[in-house]
Amino acid sequence: MEGYREFAEEILDCLSRLTALGEERGQEDLTKRLRALEEKLKADHFHIVVMGQFKRGKTTFINSLLGSPVLPSSVIPLTSVNTLLRYGEEPVARVHYQDGREEKVALDRLPDLVTEKGNPENRLGVRAVEVFYPAPCLDDGVCFVDTPGVGSTFIHNDEMAYSYLCNADAVVFMLSADPPVSRAELDFLHHIRSFVDKIFFVQNKVDYIDPEELEESLQFNAGVIAEALGRETVEIFPLSAKTALKAAATNDPRLAEESLLPRFTRRLEDFLLKEKGVALLQSTLKNLLKILNDEISGVELEKTLLLRPWEDLRERITLFREEMSRLCRERDEMMYLLDGDFKSLVADTLDAQVEEFKKETVPVLLRRYDEFCAGKTGLGGHAFQEEITQFVKDLILQSFTEWRYREEEVLSSRFQEITEIYRDKANAIVSRILEKAGHIFDLELTGMEAEIGLEKEGEFWFKLEERQTDIEMFIGAFTKVMPRRISHRILARQNREKLLELFDRHCGRVRYDFFLRLQKSFDSLRVMVYDLIEGTMGSVEKSVDRAVGLREHGEKDVASSIRELDGYLRKMQEVRETLEALTGRLSAASTV
């Protein structure tokens, strides 16, 4: 079966041919639209997030896919920051800090930024690191995300691992041959399931046990996971990332097959095409055919105008410009309504649900907090403070992780509804542009609808480590020498206030994150809606202007121009036939 890469390359070839034709004819607007579509196809990424407990070999697994030890790995819990792997001709990294700064660094700086040893407890305030590398597994739009292992001694690693789940198209859940899947891993898996539908199970380190033990281990893990998820069966891909990495280093195909990695990569490629690749490719094809249709309609209109009597043409052009002016006003009114829908979504949905979340969650948090404190009366002041600090962190993390996912679903659903409404409105205006032009100039111009697709990516991160004030440090030291009952009361009251303060601060962070993302999405939607209409209107108006200019230069130029237009039109139609055939093949491949 044809894969995502093959289809994408054929579409890019058609884009290249059309761009060359547009440049040859001096069609700047056309080439601009084609390049924008090309950039979107090349830049659109499938986010594959690699997760699991610490020391399951996640980083080595990603290195084996890359074919080189690009990311640092170690025998101790190492990765402390989400690391995104994207395709790039030049091996380089871009660091994104929590305060908004960005920094371009060499790959040999990675250990100082993404590891627990180089950046303990993420003291450098790194939000994420993007690594660009010229690996074949990345050049078809795949973005692998290496996350810190959960369940290590570092709570901030768990926070980092959870923080990227909302952006995942699929998760690779890493197990190891020894020990078997644990209760903690099953709990973590249940949490992942609330965010992501597609999960690949990979059992690493199969070279550590003999074949009989491997088969027994696979059956045990598959049975436990299937029962936990309520499935009949679960597919687990056994492999040795270490062996695969060695095979890549020595360019040994036999060793690569022994590692069993190729079986997994083939299944992943199949998923990328069927599950998400088809949607992206179909959307790109539909929008490309729309651009091509606009250009062909414009050329056919230009030919018709060149053959019309000049006096008759002048009257029709005046009527055409009046109709286009009316449609421009309709477009501007629609953009005004779009601004109103943005404000309404923020006020009536986002802000209202943040307040509702506060109202519902605060009493629950305080009840659970008071119950926790009541059960820890036997602890000394220092131990009590340590346990209560950890409990507050876990409570905040759990509350916001679950609610943020639900809110993501609500806002995404509502925004998708708005997108579809304005896509349909824009397509309706496009159809009327062609309908009016065709009616005025006695020519049948067929419209073609376009798709509007937007990416989503969040900026929210958990910040649960707060620096103590001088008074808090004094109280902490003072309570160590006080009677246990009194110190407990002081610490419980102090941390209760901190819990409420931390909760309120995170409400502000998550609200701001969603606001920024909605603002960015609406800005993109405005541009796309405007460009959708302007693309068709611009093609038609430029065709009219070119025809008028040629008619004013005389019949000799007109005859020559018609011959050129016929040649241009023939080449455009050839590309359209290729695209229509490609659309059919893609539809057939997606149903296999």
C-alpha positions in Angstrom: 0.0 0.0 0.0 1.2 3.5 -0.8 2.3 5.4 2.3 2.0 9.0 3.5 5.3 10.0 2.1 4.6 8.8 -1.4 1.3 10.7 -1.5 2.9 13.9 0.0 5.7 13.8 -2.6 3.2 13.6 -5.5 1.2 16.5 -4.1 4.5 18.5 -3.6 5.4 17.7 -7.2 2.1 19.1 -8.4 2.6 22.2 -6.3 6.0 22.7 -7.8 4.7 22.4 -11.4 1.9 24.9 -10.7 4.3 27.3 -9.0 6.6 27.2 -12.0 3.6 27.9 -14.3 2.5 30.8 -12.1 6.0 32.3 -12.0 6.3 32.0 -15.8 3.1 34.0 -16.2 3.9 36.5 -13.5 1.1 35.4 -11.2 2.4 36.5 -7.8 -0.8 36.0 -5.9 -1.1 32.5 -7.3 2.5 31.5 -6.4 2.0 33.0 -2.9 -1.0 30.8 -2.3 0.7 27.7 -3.6 3.8 28.3 -1.5 1.7 28.8 1.6 -0.1 25.5 1.0 3.3 23.8 0.4 4.7 25.1 3.7 1.6 23.9 5.6 2.0 20.4 4.1 5.7 20.3 5.0 5.2 21.8 8.4 2.2 19.9 9.6 3.4 17.4 12.2 2.2 14.2 13.7 3.0 14.3 17.4 4.0 10.9 18.7 4.6 11.1 22.4 6.9 8.4 24.0 5.8 7.8 27.6 6.3 5.3 30.3 7.9 4.7 33.7 11.5 5.8 34.1 14.2 3.5 32.9 12.1 1.7 30.2 14.5 2.9 27.5 12.4 5.7 26.0 15.4 7.8 24.9 17.3 4.9 23.5 14.2 3.9 21.6 14.0 7.3 20.0 17.7 7.3 19.2 17.2 3.9 17.5 14.5 5.5 15.3 16.9 8.4 14.5 19.7 5.9 13.8 22.1 7.8 16.0 22.6 8.6 19.7 21.3 12.2 19.3 19.6 12.4 22.8 21.6 11.8 26.0 20.7 8.5 27.8 21.9 7.0 31.1 21.4 4.2 33.6 19.8 6.7 36.1 16.5 8.6 35.6 17.8 11.2 33.1 15.3 13.1 30.9 13.8 16.1 32.9 12.3 18.2 30.1 10.0 17.4 27.1 12.2 17.1 24.0 10.6 17.4 20.6 12.4 15.8 17.6 11.6 17.4 14.2 13.2 17.2 10.8 15.9 19.7 10.0 18.8 19.7 7.5 21.1 21.1 10.1 21.4 19.2 13.5 20.6 21.9 16.0 18.4 22.5 19.1 16.1 25.4 20.0 15.4 25.9 23.7 12.0 27.4 24.8 12.1 28.9 28.3 9.1 29.4 30.6 9.6 33.1 30.5 9.2 33.2 26.7 12.8 33.4 25.8 14.2 31.2 23.0 17.8 30.1 22.4 19.5 28.2 19.5 22.1 25.8 20.8 24.3 23.0 19.5 23.3 19.4 20.2 26.2 18.8 22.6 24.5 21.3 25.0 21.5 19.0 25.4 22.8 17.2 28.6 23.0 20.6 30.3 19.3 21.4 29.4 17.2 18.2 29.4 18.8 16.0 32.0 18.3 15.8 35.7 22.1 15.9 36.2 22.6 19.0 34.0 19.4 20.8 34.9 18.3 19.5 38.3 14.6 20.0 39.0 14.5 22.1 35.9 16.2 25.1 37.7 16.9 26.7 34.3 13.2 27.1 33.7 13.1 25.2 30.4 9.6 24.7 29.0 10.6 22.4 26.1 13.5 21.8 23.7 13.1 21.3 20.0 15.8 19.1 18.3 16.1 19.3 14.5 17.8 16.4 12.9 18.0 15.0 9.3 16.6 11.6 10.1 14.4 9.8 7.5 11.8 8.9 10.2 11.1 12.7 10.7 11.0 13.9 7.1 7.4 13.0 6.5 6.0 15.3 9.2 6.6 13.1 12.3 7.5 14.8 15.5 8.6 12.5 18.3 8.4 13.8 21.9 10.7 12.3 24.5 9.2 12.8 27.9 10.6 12.4 31.4 9.8 9.0 32.9 7.0 9.0 35.5 7.4 7.4 38.8 10.9 8.4 39.5 12.0 10.3 42.6 11.5 13.7 40.8 7.9 15.0 41.0 8.6 17.7 38.4 9.4 14.9 35.9 5.9 13.6 36.3 4.5 17.1 35.7 6.5 17.5 32.5 5.5 14.1 31.2 1.8 14.9 31.8 1.9 18.4 30.3 2.3 17.3 26.7 -0.5 14.8 26.5 -3.1 17.3 25.1 -0.9 17.7 22.0 -0.4 14.0 21.3 -1.8 12.3 18.1 -0.6 9.0 19.5 1.4 7.6 22.4 4.1 5.0 22.4 3.8 3.4 25.8 7.1 1.8 26.7 7.3 -1.4 28.7 10.3 -3.6 29.4 10.8 -7.3 29.3 11.8 -7.4 32.9 10.1 -6.5 35.2 6.6 -7.0 33.9 3.9 -4.3 33.8 3.3 -2.9 37.2 0.2 -1.5 39.0 1.7 2.0 38.8 2.1 1.6 35.0 -1.6 0.5 34.6 -2.7 3.6 36.6 -0.6 5.8 34.4 -2.0 4.1 31.3 -5.6 4.8 32.5 -4.6 8.5 32.8 -3.2 8.5 29.2 -6.3 6.9 27.9 -8.3 10.0 29.0 -6.2 12.1 26.6 -5.3 9.9 23.6 -7.2 7.2 21.7 -4.2 5.6 19.9 -1.6 3.9 22.0 1.2 1.7 20.7 2.6 -0.7 23.3 6.3 -1.4 22.9 8.2 -3.9 25.0 11.8 -2.9 25.0 14.9 -4.8 26.1 13.9 -8.1 24.7 17.5 -9.0 24.3 17.8 -9.3 28.1 15.7 -12.6 28.2 15.6 -15.8 26.2 12.8 -16.5 23.6 10.7 -18.6 26.0 10.7 -16.0 28.7 10.0 -13.3 26.1 6.8 -15.1 24.9 5.6 -15.7 28.5 6.3 -12.0 29.3 4.5 -10.7 26.2 1.4 -12.9 27.0 1.4 -11.8 30.6 1.7 -8.1 29.8 -0.9 -8.3 27.0 -3.4 -10.0 29.2 -3.0 -7.6 32.1 -3.2 -4.5 29.9 -6.2 -5.9 27.9 -8.0 -6.6 31.2 -7.2 -3.2 32.6 -8.4 -1.4 29.4 -11.5 -3.6 28.9 -10.3 -5.0 25.6 -10.2 -8.5 24.2 -6.7 -8.3 22.9 -3.7 -5.8 23.0 -0.9 -5.8 20.4 2.6 -5.4 21.9 5.6 -4.8 19.7 8.7 -6.5 21.2 12.0 -5.0 20.2 15.5 -4.1 21.4 16.2 -0.4 21.0 19.9 -1.0 21.9 20.3 -3.6 19.2 18.5 -1.4 16.6 20.8 1.5 17.5 23.9 -0.7 17.1 22.5 -1.9 13.7 22.2 1.7 12.5 25.7 2.5 13.7 27.2 -0.5 11.8 24.7 -0.3 8.9 23.8 -4.0 9.4 20.4 -4.9 7.9 20.5 -8.4 9.5 21.0 -6.9 12.9 18.2 -4.4 12.3 15.7 -7.2 11.6 16.9 -9.0 14.7 16.1 -5.9 16.7 12.4 -6.2 15.6 12.3 -2.4 15.2 11.3 -2.5 11.5 8.0 -4.3 12.3 7.0 -1.4 14.6 8.0 1.3 12.2 5.9 -0.3 9.4 2.9 -0.3 11.6 3.5 3.3 12.6 3.7 4.4 9.0 0.4 2.6 8.3 -1.2 4.5 11.2 0.1 7.8 10.1 -1.5 7.4 6.7 -4.8 6.0 7.7 -5.5 7.8 11.0 -4.2 11.3 10.4 -2.3 11.5 7.2 -5.4 10.9 5.1 -7.2 13.9 6.6 -4.2 16.2 6.0 -3.6 15.0 2.5 -7.3 15.2 1.6 -7.5 18.7 3.0 -4.4 19.7 1.1 -5.7 18.2 -2.2 -9.1 19.9 -1.8 -7.5 23.3 -1.1 -5.1 22.8 -4.0 -7.9 21.9 -6.4 -9.7 25.0 -5.2 -6.8 27.2 -6.0 -6.3 25.6 -9.3 -10.0 25.9 -10.1 -9.9 29.7 -9.3 -7.0 30.1 -11.7 -8.7 28.0 -14.5 -11.9 30.0 -14.0 -9.9 33.2 -14.3 -8.2 32.1 -17.5 -11.5 31.0 -19.1 -13.0 34.3 -18.1 -10.1 36.2 -19.5 -10.3 34.4 -22.8 -14.1 35.1 -23.0 -13.5 38.8 -22.4 -10.9 39.0 -25.1 -13.4 37.8 -27.6 -16.3 40.1 -26.6 -17.2 43.3 -28.4 -15.5 46.2 -26.6 -18.6 48.4 -26.0 -20.6 45.5 -24.6 -17.6 44.5 -22.4 -17.4 48.0 -20.8 -21.0 47.9 -19.6 -20.6 44.4 -18.2 -17.3 45.3 -16.4 -19.1 48.2 -14.7 -21.8 45.9 -13.5 -19.2 43.3 -12.4 -17.3 45.8 -10.2 -20.6 46.9 -8.5 -21.4 43.3 -7.6 -17.8 42.7 -6.3 -18.1 45.8 -4.2 -21.3 44.4 -2.6 -19.7 41.1 -1.9 -16.7 42.8 -0.3 -19.1 44.5 2.1 -20.7 41.2 2.9 -17.2 39.8 3.6 -16.3 42.7 5.9 -19.6 42.2 7.8 -18.8 38.5 8.2 -15.3 39.4 9.6 -17.0 41.7 12.2 -19.3 38.9 13.3 -16.3 36.6 13.7 -14.7 39.1 16.1 -17.9 39.0 18.1 -17.9 35.2 18.3 -14.3 35.3 19.6 -15.3 37.6 22.5 -18.4 35.5 23.2 -16.4 32.3 23.3 -14.0 33.8 25.8 -16.6 35.4 28.0 -19.5 32.9 27.8 -17.5 29.6 27.7 -13.9 30.0 28.9 -14.4 32.5 31.7 -17.7 31.0 32.8 -16.2 27.6 33.0 -13.1 28.7 34.8 -15.4 30.3 37.5 -17.5 27.1 37.6 -14.4 25.0 38.0 -13.3 27.2 40.9 -16.7 27.0 42.6 -16.9 23.2 42.3 -13.3 22.3 43.0 -12.3 24.5 46.0 -14.6 22.8 48.5 -13.4 19.4 47.3 -9.7 20.4 47.6 -10.2 21.8 51.1 -12.1 18.7 52.3 -9.5 16.3 51.0 -6.8 18.6 52.4 -8.4 18.6 55.9 -8.9 14.8 55.8 -5.2 14.4 54.9 -4.0 16.6 57.7 -6.2 14.8 60.2 -4.6 11.5 59.3 -1.1 12.7 59.8 -1.2 13.8 63.5 1.5 11.2 64.4 4.2 12.9 62.3 6.8 15.3 63.5 6.8 18.9 62.2 9.4 18.4 59.5 8.0 15.1 58.2 4.5 16.6 58.3 5.5 19.6 56.2 7.2 17.3 53.6 4.2 15.1 53.2 1.7 17.9 53.1 3.9 19.7 50.5 3.9 16.6 48.3 0.1 16.1 48.8 -0.7 19.7 47.7 1.4 19.2 44.6 -0.3 16.0 43.7 -3.7 17.5 44.4 -3.1 20.5 42.2 -1.6 18.4 39.4 -4.5 15.9 39.4 -7.2 18.6 39.5 -5.8 20.7 36.6 -4.6 17.8 34.4 -8.1 16.3 34.3 -10.0 19.5 34.1 -7.7 21.0 31.4 -8.4 18.0 29.2 -12.2 18.4 29.6 -11.9 22.1 28.9 -9.8 21.4 25.9 -12.5 19.2 24.5 -15.2 21.8 25.1 -13.3 24.7 23.6 -12.0 22.7 20.7 -15.6 21.5 19.9 -17.0 25.0 20.1 -14.2 26.4 18.0 -14.6 23.7 15.4 -18.3 24.6 15.1 -17.4 28.2 14.6 -14.8 27.2 12.0 -17.3 25.2 10.0 -19.9 28.0 10.1 -17.4 30.6 8.7 -15.9 28.1 6.3 -19.4 27.6 4.9 -20.1 31.3 4.8 -16.8 32.0 3.0 -17.4 29.2 0.5 -20.9 30.6 -0.1 -19.4 34.0 -0.9 -16.8 32.4 -3.2 -19.6 30.6 -5.1 -21.5 33.9 -5.5 -18.4 35.6 -6.9 -18.1 33.0 -9.6 -21.9 32.9 -10.1 -22.1 36.7 -10.5 -19.1 36.8 -12.8 -20.4 33.9 -15.0 -23.9 35.5 -15.2 -22.6 38.9 -16.1 -20.2 37.6 -18.8 -22.3 34.7 -20.0 -19.8 32.1 -18.9 -20.3 29.0 -16.7 -17.8 29.2 -13.8 -17.8 26.3 -11.4 -16.9 26.9 -7.7 -15.0 24.4 -5.5 -15.2 24.4 -1.7 -12.0 24.6 0.4 -11.2 23.3 3.8 -9.9 25.2 6.8 -7.6 23.4 9.2 -5.9 24.8 12.3 -3.3 23.4 14.6 -3.5 23.5 18.3 -0.7 23.6 20.8 -0.8 24.8 24.4 1.6 27.0 26.4 0.4 25.9 29.9 2.8 24.3 32.3 2.6 23.4 36.0 4.8 25.4 38.3 4.5 23.7 41.7 7.8 24.6 43.2 7.5 28.0 45.0 10.3 29.7 46.7 9.8 30.3 50.4 9.5 33.8 51.8 11.5 34.9 54.8 8.5 34.6 57.1 7.7 31.1 55.8 11.3 30.0 56.5 11.1 31.5 60.0 7.8 29.7 60.7 9.3 26.4 59.3 12.3 26.6 61.6 10.2 27.7 64.6 7.7 24.9 64.3 10.5 22.3 64.5 11.0 23.2 68.2 7.3 23.7 69.1 4.9 21.0 70.5 3.6 18.7 67.8 0.0 19.7 68.2 0.7 23.4 67.9 3.2 23.0 65.0 0.7 20.9 63.1 -2.0 23.5 63.5 0.3 26.3 62.3 1.6 24.3 59.3 -1.9 23.0 58.4 -3.2 26.6 58.3 -0.2 28.0 56.4 -0.3 25.2 53.8 -4.1 25.5 53.5 -3.7 29.1 52.5 -0.9 28.1 50.1 -3.2 25.5 48.5 -5.8 28.1 47.8 -3.2 30.6 46.5 -1.6 27.9 44.3 -5.0 26.8 42.9 -6.0 30.4 42.1 -2.7 31.1 40.4 -3.0 28.0 38.2 -6.6 29.0 37.3 -5.1 32.2 36.0 -2.3 30.3 34.1 -4.6 27.8 32.4 -7.2 30.6 31.6 -4.4 32.7 30.0 -3.1 29.7 28.1 -6.5 28.9 26.6 -7.1 32.6 25.9 -3.8 32.8 23.9 -4.6 29.7 22.0 -8.1 30.9 21.1 -6.7 34.3 20.1 -4.1 32.6 17.9 -6.7 30.2 16.4 -9.2 33.0 15.7 -6.4 35.2 14.1 -5.5 32.2 11.8 -9.2 31.7 11.1 -9.6 35.3 10.1 -6.7 35.1 7.7 -7.9 31.8 6.2 -11.5 33.0 5.7 -10.3 36.3 4.2 -7.8 34.5 1.9 -10.4 32.0 0.8 -12.6 34.8 -0.5 -9.8 37.0 -1.7 -8.2 34.2 -3.7 -11.2 33.7 -5.9 -12.1 37.4 -6.1 -8.5 38.3 -6.9 -8.3 35.7 -9.7 -11.5 37.0 -11.3 -10.7 40.7 -10.9 -7.1 40.3 -12.2 -8.4 38.3 -15.2 -10.8 41.2 -16.0 -8.0 43.8 -15.6 -5.7 41.8 -17.9 -8.3 41.4 -20.5 -9.2 45.2 -20.4 -5.5 46.1 -20.7 -5.0 43.8 -23.7 -8.1 45.1 -25.5 -6.8 48.6 -25.1 -3.5 47.6 -26.9 -5.2 46.2 -30.0 -6.3 43.1 -31.8 -2.8 41.8 -32.5 -1.9 41.5 -28.8 -5.3 39.8 -28.2 -4.7 37.0 -30.7 -1.3 36.3 -29.3 -2.6 36.3 -25.8 -5.4 33.9 -26.6 -2.8 31.4 -27.9 -0.7 31.8 -24.7 -3.8 31.4 -22.5 -4.7 28.2 -24.4 -1.3 26.7 -23.7 -1.4 27.8 -20.0 -4.9 26.4 -19.6 -3.9 23.1 -21.1 -1.0 22.7 -18.7 -3.2 23.7 -15.7 -5.8 21.1 -16.7 -3.2 18.4 -17.0 -2.2 19.1 -13.3 -5.9 19.0 -12.4 -6.3 15.6 -13.9 -3.3 14.4 -11.9 -4.7 15.8 -8.7 -8.1 14.2 -9.3 -6.5 10.8 -10.0 -4.5 11.3 -6.8 -7.6 12.1 -4.8 -9.2 8.8 -6.0 -6.1 6.7 -5.1 -5.9 8.3 -1.7 -9.5 7.5 -1.0 -9.0 3.9 -2.1 -5.8 3.6 0.1 -7.6 4.9 3.2 -10.2 2.2 3.0 -7.8 -0.8 2.6 
